[in-house]
Amino acid sequence: MGKVSDIDVRGRLTPDYDLSGLTWLRVGGPADWLFLPKDADDLAGFLAALPKDVAVFPMGVGSNLIVRDGGLRSVVIRLGRAFAEVSFEGDLVTAGAGALDAQVARKAAEAGLDLTFLRTIPGAIGGAVRMNAGCYGSYVADHFVSAEVVLRTGERATLGPGELDFRYRQSDLPDGAVIISAVFRASPGNPDVLAERMEAQLAKRDETQPTKALTAGSTFRNPAGFSSTGKADDSHDMKAWKVIDDAGMRGAARGGAQMSPMHSNFLVNTGGATAADLEGLGEEVRERVFERMGIRLEWEIMRVGEPAPEADDK
């Protein structure tokens, strides 16, 4: 079986890449390989040639991610500018998986199309589809038409809502598949009104969330999940921040990690935190909430990789 280093690529393939600089929390060890494909054909050719026993981890902009201190035993695939185009046809918006959610919301608004719910969601479109991201009562699933993906075999496929089976903060993306673009259906709207709405959303976010701190967005899913009708429901009082507050964990700290005093569902690297500090504090919060409230919070932040070797010896 061939080696990863022998695969001919047009993009950048780097061994032992330190991932901490690619995550919003600024923690994490090295990946065995980091691959930045030149374009979709480069990505497809690479995956087709990649030995079958080598794991693949598609990574967006690292906004909702903890990479553990021991790093990732896989090829991390990160999509760059070639995967960030946004185009319009009627009420359809096609966005590359590398396009930032906020950028797609802005460009759609300028075109008179309402995807304003994306404006304050951190991250890129690929991650938004995978996690069925949502805000202000709207979710990716409400607008999703299809996604183009490159499968682990290197084959390209178009997946619809049925294949992805969207649920609260999750979907069924095939293992090792990389989303390269997605199509959304948007309602028409006045560009000026949409712009004003997004400005109001940003102002509200900045007033209530630690936007200037090193965070990864919401730490835990709201316990609400889906309503009995099957539609995502985060409109009632069962919020993650509320149960964290009720358990007395607002501002709780471990090492350089803290549950933000400003918004208790935001895990913050106050400086010098390790991935173990952050994940350990999150688990402590989960245990305390379960002890006090009988509610088992589920992580919204993805945690991947291995602990640092010294952590295994403790």
C-alpha positions in Angstrom: 0.0 0.0 0.0 1.3 3.4 -0.9 2.2 6.2 1.5 0.4 9.5 2.0 3.6 11.3 1.1 3.7 9.6 -2.4 0.3 11.0 -3.5 0.6 13.6 -6.2 -1.3 16.7 -5.3 -1.6 20.3 -6.6 -2.5 21.7 -3.3 -0.4 21.7 -0.1 0.2 18.5 1.9 2.1 19.0 5.1 3.1 16.4 7.7 2.9 16.8 11.5 1.0 20.1 11.3 0.2 21.9 14.6 -3.5 22.4 14.6 -3.7 24.8 17.6 -3.4 27.8 15.3 -6.3 26.7 13.2 -8.9 26.5 16.1 -10.7 29.4 17.7 -9.8 28.1 21.1 -6.1 28.0 20.1 -5.4 24.5 21.6 -4.6 21.1 20.2 -1.7 18.9 19.1 -0.5 18.0 15.6 -2.3 16.2 12.8 -0.4 13.5 11.0 -1.1 15.4 7.8 -2.8 18.6 6.7 -4.1 18.8 3.2 -5.2 22.0 1.5 -6.7 21.0 -1.9 -6.3 23.2 -4.9 -9.8 22.5 -6.1 -12.5 19.8 -6.1 -10.6 17.6 -8.6 -7.5 17.8 -6.5 -9.5 16.7 -3.4 -11.2 13.9 -5.3 -7.9 12.6 -6.7 -6.2 12.7 -3.3 -9.0 10.8 -1.5 -9.1 8.2 -4.3 -5.3 7.6 -3.9 -5.3 7.8 -0.1 -4.7 4.4 1.6 -8.0 3.0 2.9 -6.6 2.6 6.5 -5.8 6.4 6.8 -8.5 8.3 8.6 -9.8 11.6 7.2 -11.1 14.6 9.2 -12.7 17.5 7.3 -12.0 20.7 9.2 -13.7 24.0 8.7 -12.4 27.2 10.3 -12.1 25.5 13.7 -14.8 27.6 15.3 -16.7 24.8 17.0 -13.9 22.4 17.8 -11.5 21.2 20.5 -8.5 19.3 19.2 -7.1 17.3 22.1 -3.5 17.9 23.1 -2.1 14.7 21.6 -3.4 15.7 18.2 -5.1 13.8 15.4 -4.0 10.5 13.8 -5.5 11.4 10.5 -5.3 13.6 7.4 -7.0 16.9 8.2 -8.6 18.4 5.1 -9.2 22.1 5.1 -10.9 24.0 2.2 -9.5 27.3 1.1 -10.5 30.2 -1.1 -11.3 28.0 -4.1 -14.2 26.6 -2.1 -15.6 29.9 -0.9 -17.6 31.2 -3.9 -21.3 32.2 -3.5 -23.7 32.5 -6.4 -27.5 33.0 -7.0 -30.2 31.7 -9.3 -33.7 32.7 -8.5 -34.4 31.9 -4.9 -31.4 29.5 -4.7 -28.1 30.3 -3.1 -25.1 28.1 -3.8 -22.3 28.5 -1.4 -18.9 26.8 -1.3 -18.2 24.8 1.9 -15.3 27.1 2.7 -17.4 30.3 2.6 -18.0 31.9 6.0 -21.6 31.7 7.2 -21.6 35.5 7.8 -20.3 36.1 4.3 -23.1 34.0 2.8 -25.7 35.9 4.8 -24.3 39.3 3.7 -24.0 38.4 0.1 -27.5 36.8 0.0 -29.0 39.9 1.7 -27.4 42.2 -1.0 -29.1 40.0 -3.6 -32.4 40.4 -1.8 -32.5 36.9 -0.3 -33.0 36.1 3.3 -30.4 33.9 5.0 -29.9 36.3 7.8 -30.0 33.5 10.4 -26.5 32.6 9.3 -25.1 36.1 10.1 -24.1 35.4 13.7 -23.2 31.8 13.4 -19.4 31.3 13.7 -17.8 29.1 11.1 -18.1 28.1 7.5 -20.9 26.5 5.4 -19.6 23.0 5.4 -19.7 22.9 9.2 -23.1 24.6 9.3 -24.5 21.8 7.1 -22.9 19.0 9.0 -24.1 20.5 12.4 -27.5 21.7 11.1 -26.5 25.1 12.5 -29.3 27.5 13.5 -30.1 30.7 15.2 -33.2 32.8 15.9 -35.5 29.8 15.3 -34.1 29.1 11.8 -31.9 26.1 10.9 -30.0 24.9 7.9 -32.6 22.2 7.5 -35.3 24.8 6.9 -33.5 26.1 3.8 -31.4 23.2 2.6 -31.8 21.8 -0.9 -28.7 19.7 -1.5 -25.0 19.4 -0.9 -22.2 18.3 -3.2 -19.7 16.1 -1.4 -16.5 14.1 -2.2 -16.8 10.7 -0.7 -13.9 8.9 1.1 -13.5 6.9 -2.1 -12.9 10.0 -4.2 -16.3 9.8 -5.9 -18.5 12.9 -6.1 -22.1 12.8 -5.0 -25.1 15.1 -4.4 -26.9 14.5 -1.2 -30.4 15.8 -0.4 -32.3 16.3 2.9 -33.3 12.6 3.0 -29.7 11.4 2.9 -28.5 13.8 5.6 -31.5 13.3 7.9 -31.1 16.6 9.7 -31.7 16.6 13.5 -31.1 19.1 16.3 -27.4 20.1 15.8 -26.5 17.0 13.7 -26.9 15.2 10.4 -25.9 11.9 8.8 -22.9 12.7 6.6 -21.1 9.6 5.3 -17.9 8.8 7.2 -14.9 10.6 5.6 -17.0 12.6 3.2 -16.1 16.2 2.5 -18.8 18.7 1.8 -17.6 21.1 -1.0 -20.7 23.1 -1.6 -24.4 23.5 -0.6 -27.6 24.9 -2.1 -30.1 26.7 0.0 -33.6 28.1 -0.8 -34.2 31.6 0.6 -37.2 33.9 0.8 -37.0 37.3 -0.9 -36.4 40.4 1.2 -35.6 44.0 0.9 -31.8 44.3 1.0 -31.9 47.3 3.4 -34.3 45.6 5.7 -32.2 42.5 5.8 -29.1 44.5 6.5 -30.8 46.3 9.4 -31.9 43.0 10.8 -28.4 41.6 10.7 -27.0 44.7 12.4 -29.5 44.2 15.2 -28.5 40.6 15.5 -24.9 41.5 15.8 -25.6 44.1 18.4 -27.6 41.7 20.5 -24.8 39.1 20.1 -22.1 41.5 21.2 -24.1 42.5 24.2 -24.7 39.0 25.5 -21.8 36.9 24.3 -18.0 37.0 24.9 -17.2 37.7 21.2 -13.8 39.2 21.9 -12.6 36.1 24.0 -11.2 32.8 22.7 -14.3 30.7 22.5 -15.8 28.0 20.3 -19.4 29.2 20.3 -22.0 27.5 22.3 -20.5 24.7 24.4 -23.6 22.5 24.9 -26.8 21.9 23.0 -29.9 23.3 24.5 -31.7 20.4 26.2 -34.9 21.4 24.2 -33.8 19.5 21.1 -36.8 18.8 18.8 -40.4 19.3 19.5 -43.0 16.6 19.2 -43.7 17.7 15.6 -40.1 16.9 14.7 -39.1 20.6 14.2 -36.1 21.9 16.1 -37.3 23.9 19.1 -35.1 26.1 21.1 -37.7 28.7 21.9 -38.7 27.8 25.4 -36.9 28.2 28.7 -34.9 25.0 28.7 -31.6 26.6 27.7 -28.2 25.2 28.4 -27.0 28.5 29.9 -29.9 28.5 32.3 -29.3 25.0 33.7 -25.5 25.8 34.0 -26.4 28.9 36.0 -28.8 26.9 38.2 -26.1 24.4 38.9 -23.8 27.2 40.1 -21.2 26.8 37.3 -21.2 30.3 35.7 -17.6 31.5 35.9 -16.3 28.1 37.0 -12.6 27.6 36.0 -10.0 24.9 35.5 -6.5 25.9 34.6 -6.8 28.5 31.8 -10.3 27.4 31.0 -13.5 29.2 32.2 -17.2 29.1 31.7 -17.7 32.7 30.7 -19.2 35.0 33.4 -20.9 36.9 30.5 -22.6 33.8 29.0 -22.3 30.6 30.9 -22.7 28.3 27.9 -19.4 29.7 26.4 -16.2 27.9 27.2 -13.3 30.4 27.2 -9.5 30.0 26.9 -8.5 32.8 29.3 -4.9 32.3 28.3 -2.7 29.2 28.4 -5.5 26.7 28.6 -4.8 23.2 27.3 -7.4 21.1 25.5 -7.5 19.0 28.6 -8.4 22.0 30.8 -11.2 23.0 28.4 -12.7 19.5 28.0 -12.2 18.7 31.7 -14.1 21.8 32.7 -16.9 21.0 30.3 -17.2 17.5 31.8 -17.2 18.9 35.3 -20.1 21.2 34.2 -22.0 18.3 32.7 -21.6 16.3 36.0 -22.7 19.1 38.2 -25.8 19.9 36.0 -26.7 16.2 36.1 -26.3 16.0 39.9 -28.3 19.1 40.5 -30.9 19.1 37.7 -31.0 15.5 36.5 -30.2 16.8 33.0 -27.4 15.3 30.9 -26.1 18.1 28.7 -24.7 17.1 25.3 -21.7 18.7 23.8 -22.2 21.0 20.9 -18.5 21.6 20.5 -16.8 18.7 18.7 -13.9 17.1 20.5 -11.5 15.1 18.5 -8.0 13.5 18.7 -6.0 12.0 21.5 -5.0 13.3 24.9 -1.4 14.3 25.5 0.8 11.3 26.4 1.5 12.6 29.9 -2.3 12.8 30.6 -2.4 9.0 30.1 0.1 8.6 33.0 -1.9 10.5 35.6 
